[in-house]
């Protein structure tokens, strides 16, 4: 299992919430950041999660693929943030 998804599941985040989070990430990354804060993940685990993403951004693509979402939407959202 993807380590991002594993950390989320370890904190009893439901599959529905995980899908909603990644869907939000593809549509509105800022909203996704707010959602992450509301999941109740302890700060040290959240820091570990962010470290994983920073060290290996490909994990996001793997998680999106594992969830059956369209990664091209993640790329489009990323491009919007860079403007």
N, C-alpha and C positions, 0 to 999 in steps of 0.2 A: 504494500500500500504506500502511496505517496506520503512522505513525512508531514507535509502540510495538513493533509486530510487526517493523518494519524493523530496529530496534536489536537485537532478540532474534535475528533471522536473521543479522544482521551478525556476531554472536558465535557462529555455528554452533549455535544452540539449535534442536533438531529440532522439526518440527511437532507431534510427539507430546508433547514436553516443554512446548511452548507451550500446547497444549490442556489438558494436565494442570495447568499453572500457572493458567490462567484458570478451569478447573473448580474448583480448590482455592479460588480467589478467591471463587467463588459459594457455596461450602460453608463454608469456614473461612478468612477473610482473614488471620488470624494465621499459619496454616500456610503460606499463600501467601507471606507475607513471608520465612519461613524458607527456602522453596524458591528464592526469588529470590537469596538469599545463597549458595545452593549451585550456582548456574548458572555461576559463574566469570566473571561480567562485571566488567571492571575498574571500580574505584570511580568514576573520572571519568565513565564511560559510564552507570553506575548513577545517578549524580547527575544527569546529563543526562536520563535516562529519568524520574526522579522529578520533575524540573523541568517536563518536558512534561506530565506528569499533573496537577501542581499548577496549571499555567497553563491547561490545557484538559482538564478532567475528562471532557468528552464523548468524548475519544479512547478511553477505556476502553469506552464503549458501542459505538463504532465497531469496536474490536478484537473485542469479544464477538460482535457481529453478523457480522463477517467470518469468525469461527471457527464460526459457526452455533450458538452457545450461547444460552441464555435470559437476557436482561438483567434480567428481573424478579427472578431469583435473586440477582443482584449487588445490586440495591436492597434485597432482604430481608436479605442479609448485612450491608450497610451499616447498616441499621436496628438489627440486633443489636449492632453495635459501638457505636452511639450510646447504648445503654441503660446 
